[in-house]
Structures are given as structure tokens and as C-alpha cells.
Amino acid sequence: MNDFITSVKRTPYQSLGSFLILFFTLFLALFFFTLISFFHGMLSYVETRPQVIVYFDVKAKESDIVALKDQLEKTGKTSSVVYVSQNEALKIYKDMNKDNPLLLEMVSANILPASLEVFATKPVYLTELADFLRNQPAVDEVNYQKSIVDRLVSLTNVLRSVSVALLIILFTITVTVLITTTAFKISVKREEIEVLQLIGASKKYIRRPFIKEGVLFGIISGTVAFVFFYAIFFYFQPFLKTYLAGIPKLSIANLEQFNIYVFPPSLEFIALSYALIVFSGALIGFVGNYFATSKYIK
């Protein structure tokens, strides 16, 4: 650590440049990682919701609805069909509006429609099932969510592609800056390096302090980027909770068994984010200084 501090003092502007480029790259990497994880969580949540919901006229007979449910199940194109009666719809309505007594007044099961919640075995069947249900008697409305899923998939794919391309560019710029600043530090220590070479020090031994410095810069930059990002995140969290009210915990890659939730972020997800960003910083610092020392220390 003392050698690191001494090196920073000897080349303050170059060290500051290395820190800032690493900080900016790692901050953006953490931002895109969190954003992509959030959209993946949203996509997983939407896909677990009923893909087609059909609402019936309030005068529709329960026997007709059950018959239609059996007909859908026999097609082999549905993984699940759930019947929600008018009484069950009333219970759901009361649970959703339990904090608003005014909304509960003069509401009875008779004015709420029964419904079927339909899950397709494959997305390609959604349009066919929705069209079939629209043509059934007593059907009042068909809520078809495929467009929402498609938009989330498209948005997630675009975001992933843009973030990967941007991070590759930033990684290249960061490594280039690290190589340049390390080359300058090597030139500053040229006499020391020559003395070490004269007394028989190996190239590996001479390169080691520079590589350690790059790794340490990466760890420090990653830690500062992490703290800065989550300071901003928690500042805006009350607004985000209000905006996303009603959405349950969002996990990523089905890791809820490990309590890894992207929103609201669990301690496990925050720890995972820190580990990834610090490892990325250390890796970039290592790569940059490794190439620099390989090129400029003969």
C-alpha cells in the first residue's frame, strides 16, 4: 500500500486519469447490469401472469364458462386455465382496495364479471387462443398480454446489445488509457528499473508492482463507483417504489431461492453487484497494466 501511495504522489495527474476512466466505466457497467437485471425480472414476472384473460358478461351462466374452460384445456395448447367466479372477483377487488373504503361501497359480486385466466404452452398459440375466445358467446372482453411480453423482450434485447457494445468501447478506451499512464510511470522509474535489471532482478519481479497497482486501482475505482451508484439509487428509491407500486419482488435468473432480488434490491443482490464490479475493475486494471509492462519493460 505504501508503494501504491508513493506512486500516486509521484504521478498524481496520471493516477487521477486512471481512476476517473475506471470509475466511469465501472459505474456505467453497474448501471447497465442493474437495468438489464431489472428488465429480466420484469419479463419473468409478466410471463408468470395470465397471458390471456377473458371476461364474461355478468349474466353469463357458470355452466357455459366451465364448458368453455374444459374446451380450452382439451386443445392441448394451454398449460393452465383458471376460472375466477364473480364471488372470487369480489374478494380480489376488496383485497386490492382495502385501503379505500369509498371504493368498496355499493360493490357486489353481481356487477363484477367472471373470468378465465389462460396460460398458453407456447407463445405462438396466444393469438389463436385470443381470436377463438373473442368469437365465443357471452364473452365481454379479451385481455391479451402478448404485446407487453414482446415489447419487454425487444427492449431487453436492445438494451443488452447497446450496453455490450458501449462497454466494449469503454473497456478498450480504459485499457488504452491505463497502458498510456503506466507507460509514463515506467518512464519516470526508468533509472530504478535499470538498476534492478543490472543487479539481476527478473522481468516478472519488476512488472509485479505495476500490475498490483493496476489491480488496486480497479478495486478502489469499483468500490467508489458502487458506493456512488447505490447512494443515488437509494436517494431515488422512494420515488421508484411509488412508481412501481403493485409489482412484487423481482428476481433474476430464477435465483429467488438465494434471496437475490433486483427490486427492491436484496442484500444478496447488492453483495453480488459489488463482487462483480470490483472483480471487473481488478480485471481491467490487471489487463491494462499487464499489456503496458509487457510492451515497455524489456
Contacts in CASP RR format, 6 or more apart in sequence:
PFRMAT RR
TARGET T0000
AUTHOR 0000-0000-0000
METHOD contacts of the structure
MODEL  1
MNDFITSVKRTPYQSLGSFLILFFTLFLALFFFTLISFFHGMLSYVETRP
QVIVYFDVKAKESDIVALKDQLEKTGKTSSVVYVSQNEALKIYKDMNKDN
PLLLEMVSANILPASLEVFATKPVYLTELADFLRNQPAVDEVNYQKSIVD
RLVSLTNVLRSVSVALLIILFTITVTVLITTTAFKISVKREEIEVLQLIG
ASKKYIRRPFIKEGVLFGIISGTVAFVFFYAIFFYFQPFLKTYLAGIPKL
SIANLEQFNIYVFPPSLEFIALSYALIVFSGALIGFVGNYFATSKYIK
3 209 0 8 1.000
3 213 0 8 1.000
4 212 0 8 1.000
4 213 0 8 1.000
4 216 0 8 1.000
7 15 0 8 1.000
7 185 0 8 1.000
7 209 0 8 1.000
7 213 0 8 1.000
8 15 0 8 1.000
10 185 0 8 1.000
10 188 0 8 1.000
11 181 0 8 1.000
11 184 0 8 1.000
11 185 0 8 1.000
11 188 0 8 1.000
14 181 0 8 1.000
14 184 0 8 1.000
14 185 0 8 1.000
15 181 0 8 1.000
15 217 0 8 1.000
17 177 0 8 1.000
17 181 0 8 1.000
18 177 0 8 1.000
18 178 0 8 1.000
18 181 0 8 1.000
18 214 0 8 1.000
18 217 0 8 1.000
19 217 0 8 1.000
19 220 0 8 1.000
19 221 0 8 1.000
21 173 0 8 1.000
21 174 0 8 1.000
21 177 0 8 1.000
21 178 0 8 1.000
22 174 0 8 1.000
22 178 0 8 1.000
22 217 0 8 1.000
22 218 0 8 1.000
22 221 0 8 1.000
22 222 0 8 1.000
22 281 0 8 1.000
22 284 0 8 1.000
22 285 0 8 1.000
23 221 0 8 1.000
23 222 0 8 1.000
23 224 0 8 1.000
23 225 0 8 1.000
23 228 0 8 1.000
24 170 0 8 1.000
25 167 0 8 1.000
25 170 0 8 1.000
25 171 0 8 1.000
25 173 0 8 1.000
25 174 0 8 1.000
25 284 0 8 1.000
26 218 0 8 1.000
26 221 0 8 1.000
26 222 0 8 1.000
26 225 0 8 1.000
26 226 0 8 1.000
26 277 0 8 1.000
26 280 0 8 1.000
26 281 0 8 1.000
26 284 0 8 1.000
27 225 0 8 1.000
27 228 0 8 1.000
27 229 0 8 1.000
28 166 0 8 1.000
28 167 0 8 1.000
28 170 0 8 1.000
29 167 0 8 1.000
29 170 0 8 1.000
29 277 0 8 1.000
29 280 0 8 1.000
30 225 0 8 1.000
30 226 0 8 1.000
30 229 0 8 1.000
30 273 0 8 1.000
30 277 0 8 1.000
31 229 0 8 1.000
32 159 0 8 1.000
32 163 0 8 1.000
32 166 0 8 1.000
32 167 0 8 1.000
33 273 0 8 1.000
33 276 0 8 1.000
33 277 0 8 1.000
34 229 0 8 1.000
34 233 0 8 1.000
34 262 0 8 1.000
34 265 0 8 1.000
34 273 0 8 1.000
35 159 0 8 1.000
35 163 0 8 1.000
36 156 0 8 1.000
36 159 0 8 1.000
36 160 0 8 1.000
36 163 0 8 1.000
37 252 0 8 1.000
37 262 0 8 1.000
37 269 0 8 1.000
38 250 0 8 1.000
38 262 0 8 1.000
38 263 0 8 1.000
39 152 0 8 1.000
39 155 0 8 1.000
39 156 0 8 1.000
39 159 0 8 1.000
40 156 0 8 1.000
40 252 0 8 1.000
40 253 0 8 1.000
40 262 0 8 1.000
41 250 0 8 1.000
41 251 0 8 1.000
41 252 0 8 1.000
41 262 0 8 1.000
41 263 0 8 1.000
42 152 0 8 1.000
42 247 0 8 1.000
42 250 0 8 1.000
43 149 0 8 1.000
43 152 0 8 1.000
43 153 0 8 1.000
43 156 0 8 1.000
44 250 0 8 1.000
44 251 0 8 1.000
44 252 0 8 1.000
44 254 0 8 1.000
45 247 0 8 1.000
45 248 0 8 1.000
45 250 0 8 1.000
46 145 0 8 1.000
46 148 0 8 1.000
46 149 0 8 1.000
46 152 0 8 1.000
47 149 0 8 1.000
49 145 0 8 1.000
50 82 0 8 1.000
50 117 0 8 1.000
50 118 0 8 1.000
50 119 0 8 1.000
50 145 0 8 1.000
51 118 0 8 1.000
51 119 0 8 1.000
51 120 0 8 1.000
51 123 0 8 1.000
51 126 0 8 1.000
51 144 0 8 1.000
51 145 0 8 1.000
51 146 0 8 1.000
51 149 0 8 1.000
52 117 0 8 1.000
52 118 0 8 1.000
52 120 0 8 1.000
52 126 0 8 1.000
52 129 0 8 1.000
52 130 0 8 1.000
52 133 0 8 1.000
52 142 0 8 1.000
52 143 0 8 1.000
52 144 0 8 1.000
52 145 0 8 1.000
53 115 0 8 1.000
53 116 0 8 1.000
53 117 0 8 1.000
53 118 0 8 1.000
53 142 0 8 1.000
53 143 0 8 1.000
53 145 0 8 1.000
54 115 0 8 1.000
54 116 0 8 1.000
54 118 0 8 1.000
54 133 0 8 1.000
54 136 0 8 1.000
54 139 0 8 1.000
54 141 0 8 1.000
54 142 0 8 1.000
54 143 0 8 1.000
55 113 0 8 1.000
55 114 0 8 1.000
55 115 0 8 1.000
55 139 0 8 1.000
55 140 0 8 1.000
55 141 0 8 1.000
55 142 0 8 1.000
55 143 0 8 1.000
56 65 0 8 1.000
56 113 0 8 1.000
56 114 0 8 1.000
56 115 0 8 1.000
56 116 0 8 1.000
56 138 0 8 1.000
56 139 0 8 1.000
56 140 0 8 1.000
57 113 0 8 1.000
57 138 0 8 1.000
57 139 0 8 1.000
57 140 0 8 1.000
58 86 0 8 1.000
58 110 0 8 1.000
58 111 0 8 1.000
58 112 0 8 1.000
58 113 0 8 1.000
59 138 0 8 1.000
60 113 0 8 1.000
60 114 0 8 1.000
60 138 0 8 1.000
61 138 0 8 1.000
62 85 0 8 1.000
62 114 0 8 1.000
64 137 0 8 1.000
64 138 0 8 1.000
65 83 0 8 1.000
65 114 0 8 1.000
65 116 0 8 1.000
65 138 0 8 1.000
66 83 0 8 1.000
68 116 0 8 1.000
68 133 0 8 1.000
68 136 0 8 1.000
69 81 0 8 1.000
69 83 0 8 1.000
69 116 0 8 1.000
72 78 0 8 1.000
72 81 0 8 1.000
72 116 0 8 1.000
72 118 0 8 1.000
72 129 0 8 1.000
73 81 0 8 1.000
75 129 0 8 1.000
76 121 0 8 1.000
77 120 0 8 1.000
77 121 0 8 1.000
77 122 0 8 1.000
77 125 0 8 1.000
77 128 0 8 1.000
77 129 0 8 1.000
78 118 0 8 1.000
78 119 0 8 1.000
78 120 0 8 1.000
78 121 0 8 1.000
78 125 0 8 1.000
78 129 0 8 1.000
79 119 0 8 1.000
79 120 0 8 1.000
79 121 0 8 1.000
80 117 0 8 1.000
80 118 0 8 1.000
80 119 0 8 1.000
81 116 0 8 1.000
81 117 0 8 1.000
81 118 0 8 1.000
81 119 0 8 1.000
82 116 0 8 1.000
82 117 0 8 1.000
83 114 0 8 1.000
83 115 0 8 1.000
83 116 0 8 1.000
84 92 0 8 1.000
84 114 0 8 1.000
84 115 0 8 1.000
84 116 0 8 1.000
84 117 0 8 1.000
85 114 0 8 1.000
86 109 0 8 1.000
86 110 0 8 1.000
86 112 0 8 1.000
86 113 0 8 1.000
86 114 0 8 1.000
87 109 0 8 1.000
89 109 0 8 1.000
89 112 0 8 1.000
89 113 0 8 1.000
89 114 0 8 1.000
89 115 0 8 1.000
90 107 0 8 1.000
90 108 0 8 1.000
90 109 0 8 1.000
90 112 0 8 1.000
93 107 0 8 1.000
93 112 0 8 1.000
94 104 0 8 1.000
97 103 0 8 1.000
97 104 0 8 1.000
98 104 0 8 1.000
113 140 0 8 1.000
116 133 0 8 1.000
118 129 0 8 1.000
118 133 0 8 1.000
120 126 0 8 1.000
120 129 0 8 1.000
123 146 0 8 1.000
123 149 0 8 1.000
126 144 0 8 1.000
126 146 0 8 1.000
127 144 0 8 1.000
127 146 0 8 1.000
130 142 0 8 1.000
130 144 0 8 1.000
130 146 0 8 1.000
133 139 0 8 1.000
133 142 0 8 1.000
134 142 0 8 1.000
171 284 0 8 1.000
174 284 0 8 1.000
174 288 0 8 1.000
175 284 0 8 1.000
175 287 0 8 1.000
175 288 0 8 1.000
175 291 0 8 1.000
178 214 0 8 1.000
178 217 0 8 1.000
178 284 0 8 1.000
178 285 0 8 1.000
178 288 0 8 1.000
178 289 0 8 1.000
178 292 0 8 1.000
179 288 0 8 1.000
179 289 0 8 1.000
179 291 0 8 1.000
179 292 0 8 1.000
179 295 0 8 1.000
180 292 0 8 1.000
182 210 0 8 1.000
182 214 0 8 1.000
182 288 0 8 1.000
182 289 0 8 1.000
182 292 0 8 1.000
182 293 0 8 1.000
182 296 0 8 1.000
183 292 0 8 1.000
183 295 0 8 1.000
183 296 0 8 1.000
185 210 0 8 1.000
186 193 0 8 1.000
186 210 0 8 1.000
186 292 0 8 1.000
186 293 0 8 1.000
186 296 0 8 1.000
186 297 0 8 1.000
187 296 0 8 1.000
193 206 0 8 1.000
193 297 0 8 1.000
196 205 0 8 1.000
196 206 0 8 1.000
197 206 0 8 1.000
203 297 0 8 1.000
203 298 0 8 1.000
206 293 0 8 1.000
206 297 0 8 1.000
207 290 0 8 1.000
207 293 0 8 1.000
207 294 0 8 1.000
207 297 0 8 1.000
210 289 0 8 1.000
210 292 0 8 1.000
210 293 0 8 1.000
210 297 0 8 1.000
211 286 0 8 1.000
211 289 0 8 1.000
211 290 0 8 1.000
211 293 0 8 1.000
213 289 0 8 1.000
214 285 0 8 1.000
214 286 0 8 1.000
214 288 0 8 1.000
214 289 0 8 1.000
215 282 0 8 1.000
215 285 0 8 1.000
215 286 0 8 1.000
215 289 0 8 1.000
217 285 0 8 1.000
218 278 0 8 1.000
218 281 0 8 1.000
218 282 0 8 1.000
218 284 0 8 1.000
218 285 0 8 1.000
219 278 0 8 1.000
219 281 0 8 1.000
219 282 0 8 1.000
221 281 0 8 1.000
222 277 0 8 1.000
222 278 0 8 1.000
222 280 0 8 1.000
222 281 0 8 1.000
223 274 0 8 1.000
223 278 0 8 1.000
225 277 0 8 1.000
226 273 0 8 1.000
226 274 0 8 1.000
226 277 0 8 1.000
226 278 0 8 1.000
230 270 0 8 1.000
233 265 0 8 1.000
237 264 0 8 1.000
240 263 0 8 1.000
241 264 0 8 1.000
244 263 0 8 1.000
247 263 0 8 1.000
249 256 0 8 1.000
249 261 0 8 1.000
249 263 0 8 1.000
249 264 0 8 1.000
249 266 0 8 1.000
250 261 0 8 1.000
250 262 0 8 1.000
250 263 0 8 1.000
251 260 0 8 1.000
251 261 0 8 1.000
251 262 0 8 1.000
252 260 0 8 1.000
252 261 0 8 1.000
252 262 0 8 1.000
252 269 0 8 1.000
258 268 0 8 1.000
259 266 0 8 1.000
259 267 0 8 1.000
259 268 0 8 1.000
260 266 0 8 1.000
260 268 0 8 1.000
260 269 0 8 1.000
260 272 0 8 1.000
261 268 0 8 1.000
261 269 0 8 1.000
262 269 0 8 1.000
265 273 0 8 1.000
END
